[in-house]
Amino acid sequence: MIINVPPLKCQGIKTKLVTWIKDHASLSGDGQWIEPFMGSGVVGFNVRPSQAVFADINPHIINFYNAIKEGKITAAIARKFLEEEGALLQAKGQDHYYEVRERFNKSGNPLEMLFLNRSCFNGVMRFNKKGEFNVPFGHKPERFAKAYVTKIANQINYVTQATSQYDWQFICADFKEVIAKAGRGDFIYCDPPYLGRHTDYFNSWSEASEQDLYEMLNSTRARFILSTWHSNRYRANNAIEKYASHFTILTREHYYHIGASEKNRNPMLEAIVLNYNPLTLVATETEKQLALFEKAENGYVVYSSPKD
């Protein structure tokens, strides 16, 4: 499967896990795909549902994608902007980066956010307590080479075509508001911030937030997948324990960094939580056990069955 990468980069982007998540999603023909934590939108963008609500508490993400949907940002417009700003970045270096960052924090121009997102340190999207973008320069003044700009323009063109073909909405809203509107036949995909990881002004996450999400997912009439982490070599995600007695949990090992040597490959056991059993389509009990074995052989482990 060819994965279409979104034009905006976000921490924890699920590009390498899209196929796995998509294979386990269950969306009826007339239901809505709902993402309360849009972030990059990479999963929904590759599922390509006919109806979707992409929501995020960060207004800059939503403004960017609404600008594409409304034709205010096109591949050609973005190409021209990045070529011009990229030339200035190459000539002036980090001084120009910080000039654009200062402009963006006053204007909120979505094209400037795209520039910052693609030239900042490690492609991080982070905002301080005042809601200002505060990621430092990534020390690559020649970042916007022709091939790189073309790649970004193609990514924008993909979103342009999708939003013209499908009924996709981009809204700035709290996750509780979004999940509360989901009904039977809809499908919720949740990729919330990880508890205990670095968060920012728009990406704060607490134990209370974690509990609110659990209670809403526990009572929703829609089907859902919650994407989170299960464990790594140092610790386990205790927040996932509350889901184990009520829902199906599947896991898959994922290497989030590949170094020159084996010792630098750091595995993370990723998890998805479902409120339905993906094996229920198998006809007989024997076939269910065979299917379970096959999934376990491929790195998927069913910890528990969902509630009725």
Secondary structure, DSSP 4 states (H G I P E B T S, - for coil): -PPPPPSS--TT--GGGHHHHHHH----TTPPEEESS-TT-HHHHHH--SEEEEEES-HHHHHHHHHHHTTSS-HHHHHHHHHHHHHHHHHHTHHHHHHHHHHHHHH--HHHHHHHHHHBGGG---B-TTS-B-PPB-S-TT---HHHHHHHHHHHHHHHHHHHHSEEEEEE--HHHHHHT--TT-EEEE-PPPTTS---TTS---HHHHHHHHHHHHH-SSEEEEEEEEEESS-B-GGGHHHHTTSEEEEEEEES---SSGGG--EEEEEEEESS-TTTTS-SHHHHHHHHHHHHHTT-----PPP-
